Amino acid sequence: MNPADGTFRTPAERARRHDLDALRAVFLLFGIPYHASLTARPGPWIANFHDRSRDFIQLADYLHLFRMPGFYMIAGYFAAMLLQKRPVASYLPSRLHRLVPPFLAGTFLLVPAMHILLLLETGHPDPIARWWEIMTMADRNPFEHLWFVQVLLYYTAALAGLAWLFPRLAHAELRGEQRALVRWFIPLTLATGLVLGLCGLGSLQLERYRYLDNFAVNFLSARYALDYLPWFLLGALLQRIPALDRRFARFSWILFLTGLAASIAVVFYPRAIPFLWRPVITGVAAICLTQASLGALAHFIHGERRWVKALVSASFVIYLFHEPLIVLATPLLDLLPIPLWPRFILLCLIAFFCSYGIWKLIKLSPALRYVFNGERPKKRAKT
């Protein structure tokens, strides 16, 4: 797919967007350095290195600034694409099959196992009692790093409900060249970033002033759902405006430099920015960096690539397993007499290669592929 020529979003390309597939996988894989950085930054997490550095606060904040907004924008794009191809009666079950098995497997198998194994590994005097205490904490999100699947389930159900109530939404599209939108693409993108930032500020204020209680925040992931809903809707809208979609996939130096400047300001110099302005600037930085990332990938990915296909197929399983691997490897790596940054890099490499190896094993079993990746066995053609 080449956004610069007239083949963009031909029927074949509309059926699959390899650049977006790759970017979604990259955003999932960014979870590895993000969660690894939590072990090395000041403040408690599930597992921590003895040495800490404030550098890792900034690394975590920078990665989280745009990877989840970009992920949900792509999720909204693909959701809208699927609704164009399938009726609601088929769309909803297919998404539930894709999301629910890994969500349940991660929540009831991986997360509890991670905590009990860590307690045993670190020699806790009463691991079972402590494990039960952790599992039943009222202020804990029981889904941990799988909260994003919970939120996707909300959006999936809501989108299916809207398409059922308003059937025309399933195929609605703003066709034509849309020259005004394309001509004003850069200021329109910046304005959209401001609106997204204001939405983030609104959800922040709801939690800050206790309009969202602990159950809503921790168990229902309501704060996350409110934060990323505008991004999901943006992706769905982008998919239904082909001219704008085409323009969004072209790299813009102006948006890249704007996003870079905004992200550096909000991550490295937060005290220079008034508190209420931080979410707004974050929204601008996130949409600019997401657009730049997509534009860069779209320039190089013009169709199906073997490495893209391998990365995409493995990314969900890698995300499921990487956090337990990080948590369990941290106490072992903490024994090594090496500086903190090499230890962090080694932790990321262990999490990636071990979780990728787990994916290679899971691929061998159709049942495991369904449980951990939501892949249903393909029906054999009747002869």
QUIFEN-V733191 format. One line per field, one symbol per residue. ss: DSSP state (h for helix, s for strand, l for the rest). phi: phi as a letter, one per 40 degrees, with the letter a starting at -180 (. if undefined). burial: + if it has 16 or more other ideal C-beta (glycine too) atoms within 10 Angstrom, else -. Layout:
ss=???
phi=???
burial=???
This chain:
ss=llllllllllhhhhhllhhhhhhhhhhhhhhhhhhhhhllllllllllllllllhhhhhhhhhhhhhhhhhhhhhhhhhhhhhhhllhhhhhhhhhhhhhhhhhhhhhhhhhhhhhhhhhhlllllhhhhhhhhhllllllllhhhhhhhhhhhhhhhhhhhhhhlhhhhllllllllhhhhhlhhhhhhhhhhhhhhhhhhhhhhhhlllllhhhhhhllhhhhhhhhhhhhhhhhhhllhhhhhhhllllhhhhhhhhhhhhhhhhlhhhllhhhhhhhhhhhhhhhhhhhhhhhhhhlllllhhhhhhhhhhhhhhhhhhhhhhhhhhhhllllllhhhhhhhhhhhhhhhhhhhhhhhlllhhhhhhhhllllllllll
phi=.bccbcccfcdccccabcccdccccccccccccccccccbcdhcacabcccbacdcccccccccdbccdccccccccccccccccbcdccccccccccbcdcccccccbccccdccccccccgccbcccccccccbcccbcccfccdccdcccdcccccccccccbdcccbcaccgcfcccccccccccccccccccccccccccccccgcbccccccccfccccccbddccccccccccbdccdccccbcbccccccccccccccccbcccbddccccccccccccccccccccccccbbbicbccccccccccccdcdcccdcccccdcccccccbcccdccccccccccccccccccccdcbdcccccbbgccdcccccb
burial=+-+----++---+---+++++++++++++++++++++++++----++++---+--++++++++++++++++++++++++++++----+--++--++-++-+++-+++--++--+++-++-+-----+---+--+------++++++++++++++++--++--+-----++-------+---+--+---++-++--++-+++-++-++----+---+++++++++++++++++++++++++++++++++++++--++-++--++-+++----------++++++++++++++++++-++--+------+--+++++++++++++++++++++-++-----+--++--++-+++-+++-++--+-----++++++++--------
